[in-house]
Amino acid sequence: MNNDKLLGLLGAAVATLAFAASASATTLTGPNGELKPTPHFASEGHVKTTTPIGNVECPSTIEYEVTAHGNGGPVEGKVIALTFGHVSKSCTDSWHATVVAPGKMKIHYKAAGEGTVTSSEMTVTKTRLGITCNYLTNNTVIGTITDKTKAGNGLGTIDVSGEIPIHSGSSGLCGGSSKWTGSYSSATAITLHEKI
């Protein structure tokens, strides 16, 4: 085989591999296989945010709307509702958490039934006794999502463990970030796929 033919075959193989890599995408489907589900997650007990001036624990919910599946990338969507505490179950130690903007979340395929969750434009303000701490995510890794095939509840979970950066207007007592930890259970079955 001459060099021209060999180079042509190598070029075709590289192009095929590049196309396959770029064509892979992460998808998240609902209980009936719907491509744009709106899963609702409720915290299993309280979630915790840790700062230099103390730990704050609150019940929490996340409602997520898938707006697009990644074209060679992650699932994209917006958080249509995010709560920390509510009337009957407020946050500990008289802290109040206000969601200024729930932001957006992306889900990046990690392994079968599992993905990494990143958050952007989520703005949360915590206040207590005149102290204000503002937080803003910017492509911040906040945790891992597992689907019905891997979650212990057979529906889906988000396990949060992320450092949320401090934002302007915060007290110097708030530190540089807040550690957000906890687990959320899905109310409906979700399935995570990687498609080529």
NORMORA-V623811 format. One record per run of one state. SS is the DSSP state (h for helix, s for strand, l for the rest). FROM is the first residue (numbers start at 1). TO is the last residue. If there is no record, write none. Layout:
# NORMORA-V623811
[[SS & FROM & TO] [SS & FROM & TO]]
This chain:
# NORMORA-V623811
[[l & 1 & 2] [h & 3 & 23] [l & 24 & 24] [s & 25 & 29] [l & 30 & 39] [s & 40 & 43] [l & 44 & 46] [s & 47 & 51] [l & 52 & 53] [s & 54 & 58] [l & 59 & 59] [s & 60 & 68] [l & 69 & 74] [s & 75 & 84] [l & 85 & 91] [h & 92 & 94] [l & 95 & 95] [s & 96 & 101] [l & 102 & 103] [s & 104 & 111] [l & 112 & 113] [s & 114 & 120] [l & 121 & 122] [s & 123 & 128] [l & 129 & 130] [s & 131 & 136] [l & 137 & 139] [s & 140 & 147] [l & 148 & 155] [s & 156 & 166] [l & 167 & 171] [h & 172 & 174] [l & 175 & 176] [s & 177 & 186] [l & 187 & 190] [s & 191 & 195] [l & 196 & 196]]
